[in-house]
Amino acid sequence: MYSFDLLLAEHGAPVLAGIKTANLITCRRAWYPDLPELLKTYQAVFHDRGVRFRILCACDYRFLLLIYRPERLLNDLASQEARTLLMQNGYPMEEGLDALLEHLSERIMTNREFPHEIGLFLGYPVEDVRGFIEQRGKDCKLSGYWKVYGDEQAARRLFHQFDRCRDTARGYIERGMTILELFAA
């Protein structure tokens, strides 16, 4: 079992460091049964730093936790291409970020297939999200944090940044620092 801080270092460090819009973290309910209560502390500490935590889905076995930067996310979703893709999937584009996240949560919980437009909420380039949908996940140029159908070199640079950030954060947590000390002090 990972400590929650180590889980955040592994999967949320680039968001906490401000170099990624959002990330989705699967939290086993058996390991983090009190996650909703635990998140209150993190919400309070990171709120002023522009980071939010939201459980998108909860079932008997897991929580799907979205860690995100709202301002950056709104900016990512503002392009005409992103808006069009989201509107095609019924997203209420004029109702604000909370309504969009609520719709995403509903789609996760009610669809047999995971909603591929989630990549837009995680800061993936629109061309990569569209490419994944159109190609059904096949024939990508590169596979890393996401499947790349557009600018492979830019994606490689980002993936490298994310890896360095994750590895650095994990090292500090493994040496006894808390995620709050590392990113919120």
C-alpha positions, 0 to 999 in steps of 0.5 A, a space after each residue: 500500500 502506498 501512503 497517500 502522499 506517495 500516491 500523490 507524488 507518483 500521479 499528481 506531482 506535475 499538477 501540484 508543480 504547475 506543469 500539468 493541467 490535471 491528472 486522474 488517480 485511481 485510489 483503492 478504497 481498501 487502502 484509502 477508505 476515508 479518502 473523502 475526509 482526507 481530501 478536506 485537508 488537502 483541499 484547504 491547503 492547496 486551494 490558495 495554490 490553485 489546485 483542486 481535488 474532486 472524486 469523479 467516481 466512487 464504487 465498492 473497490 475504488 475512487 477515481 480522483 481528479 487533481 486539477 488546476 481550474 484556471 488552466 483547465 478552463 483555458 484548455 477547454 476554451 478552444 473551439 476544437 475542444 468545445 466542439 468535441 465536448 458538445 458532441 458528447 452532451 457537455 453543457 459548455 455554458 454552465 461552468 466548470 463544475 457542470 462540465 466535471 459533473 457531466 464527466 462524472 456521470 459519463 464515467 459512471 454510466 457508460 460501458 466505455 470510458 469517455 475518451 474525451 477525458 483527455 481534454 480534462 487532463 490537459 492532453 492536446 486536442 489533436 491527440 484526443 481526437 486522434 485517439 477517438 478516430 483511430 480507436 487507440 491504434 496507430 499512434 506515433 508515441 505512447 506515454 502519458 497519453 497516445 500521441 497522434 500530433 506533435 511527437 517531439 513536444 509530447 516527448 519533452 513534456 513526458 520527460 518533464 513529467 517523469 523528472 517531476 514525479 521522480 523528484 517528488 517521489 524521492 523527497 516523499 520516500 526520504 520523509 517529507 510530506 506532500 504538503 511540505 513539498 508543494 504547499 510550504 
